[in-house]
Amino acid sequence: MGRTILNIIGILLAIWLLFTVLGMLVAALKFLIWLGVLAVVGAIIVTVISKMAKS
């Protein structure tokens, strides 16, 4: 009986850990995507300003 309860608790803990890790990966991916978008916008702004300064 005790082994069955520990087995169920282990399975629930593994599922919880899986969803926690997946949530952290999604959060990190969203952060990196936003960082990339900001980098592209910054590069475009610098390019536009430098082209305006030349003319």
C-alpha positions in Angstrom: 0.0 0.0 0.0 2.8 2.4 0.9 4.7 1.7 -2.3 1.6 2.4 -4.4 1.1 5.8 -2.6 4.7 6.7 -3.1 4.5 5.6 -6.8 1.5 7.9 -7.4 3.2 10.8 -5.6 6.3 10.2 -7.7 4.2 10.3 -10.9 2.5 13.5 -9.8 5.8 15.1 -8.9 7.3 14.2 -12.3 4.3 15.7 -14.1 4.5 18.9 -12.0 8.3 19.1 -12.8 7.6 18.6 -16.5 5.1 21.4 -16.6 7.4 23.7 -14.6 10.3 23.1 -16.9 8.1 23.7 -20.0 6.8 26.9 -18.5 10.3 28.1 -17.9 11.4 27.3 -21.4 8.4 29.1 -22.9 9.1 32.2 -20.7 12.8 32.2 -21.8 11.9 31.8 -25.4 9.4 34.7 -25.2 12.1 36.8 -23.5 14.6 36.0 -26.2 12.1 36.7 -29.0 11.3 40.2 -27.5 15.0 40.8 -27.1 15.5 40.0 -30.8 12.6 42.3 -31.8 14.1 45.2 -29.8 17.5 44.6 -31.3 16.1 44.7 -34.9 14.1 47.8 -34.1 17.2 49.5 -32.7 19.2 48.5 -35.7 16.5 50.0 -38.0 16.4 53.2 -36.1 20.2 53.6 -36.2 20.2 52.9 -39.9 17.5 55.4 -40.6 19.2 58.1 -38.5 22.6 57.5 -40.1 21.0 57.7 -43.6 19.2 61.0 -42.7 22.5 62.5 -41.4 24.3 61.7 -44.7 21.8 63.6 -46.8 
